Amino acid sequence: MGGFDEGIFLYFEDDDLSHRLRQRNEQMILVSDAHAIHDVGNSVERSALARIHRHRAKAQSEVYLRRKYKIPFKPGRAFVQSLAKASFYCLTLNRDRLLNTLGRLLGLSEAIRNPTASGYALKSDRDRPVR
């Protein structure tokens, strides 16, 4: 199957692997008694700017995956919906959701401006996950 797709950053790796398995007519197996420990939030820093970057990357990965597998998606429509959500979060003073939505708006706007982009590109060391 190959390794992870470098166009996907932190999110949607499992979706990509599932699509690749399906394309190869491989069987996916559910192991219901498997357990995993997820150290939530420790792969990225926790500042407001980092939160915006994380949700930007998530939006970019989503758009990239949808384009890669030709899954219907309208980034312009998603942008307008996110803009409405951002307005609501401003009015209700919901800072956390506002930061998340601002990141999504950035990721979607980049996808709209550059529809042939090939996934997430790390712009600097600041954008790299903390290990």
N, C-alpha and C positions, 0 to 999 in steps of 0.2 A: 504493500500500500504506500510505501514511502513514509517520510516523516511529516512533521507538522508543516502546514502552509505558512510561510513567513508573511503573507499578506494579511494574516489574522493575528491580532495582538490581544492576548489575555481573554478574549471572549469568543465563543462560537467554534472553538476547536473541536468539541464533541459533535457539533452539527456537521462540520466538514468531514470528520471521520465517518460519521453515519452515512452521509451522501456518497462518499467514496466506496464504502462497503456495498451499498445498494447498487451503485454503478457496476461493480464487479460481480454482482449476483451472489455476494457472500451473505451468510446468515448472521444476524445479530442475536446474541444470546443474553438473556436476562439472568443474572445470578442474584436471586432475591435475598440470600443470606450473606452477601458481601457487605463489608463495612469499610468506610473510609473516614479519615479524620481530616477535616478541612480547616486549616488555620486561617479563618476568615479575616480579610483585610490586611494581611501581612505581606502581600506581594507588591503593594503600592503604598506610597506615603499618604498621610491623612490630611494634608492641608487643603484649603478651599481650591487653590489652583490645581493641585493634584487630582482632586475630585472632578473638576471640569475636564482635565486632560483624560481621565479614565473614561468618562462618559462620551467624550469625543471619539476616543479609540473604539469604544463599544459600538457607536453608531457607524463608524467607518467600517468596522469588521462586519457588521450586519449588512450594510449596503454591498460590500465586496462579496460576501457569501451569496447574497441574493443574485447578484450579477453573474457570479461564477456558475451557479446552477440554474440560471434563468428562472428564478422564482419571482413571480410578479411583485412589483414594488414601485411606488411612486414617491421618490424622495421629496418632490415639491409639496405633495399633499401631507406627508409626514412632517415637513418643515412647518407648514401652516398650523397643523395640530399642536406641534411642540411650542410654537409661538403663543398660541392661545393658552396652553398650560403654563408657560412662563409668566404670562400676564396674570393669570389666576394666582400663581404662587407669590407674585409680587404683592398683590392685593391682600393675600392672607398671611403675608410675612413668613412664609414657609421657606426658610433659607436653604435647607438641605435639598429639598426637591427643586428649588430654583437653580441651584448649582448644577444638579444632575441634568436638568433640562437645558441649561445654557451649554453644557458640554455636548449634548445631543444636537442642539442647533448648530454648533460649530462643525461637528462631524457631517451632518446632513448638508450644510452649506458648501463644504468642501466637495462632497459627492455631486452636488448640483453643478458647481463651477467646473469640475473636472470629471465628466462622466466616464472617462476611459482610465481612471486611476486604478492601479493594480494593488490596492490594499493599503494597509497602514504602513507609513514610513516614519521611523523614529527621527525626529528633527534634531534632538540633542540628548546629552546624557540625562538631562532633567526629566525626559519622557520615559526613561528606561525603568523597568520595575525594580523595586528594592528587593534584594535577595538575602 
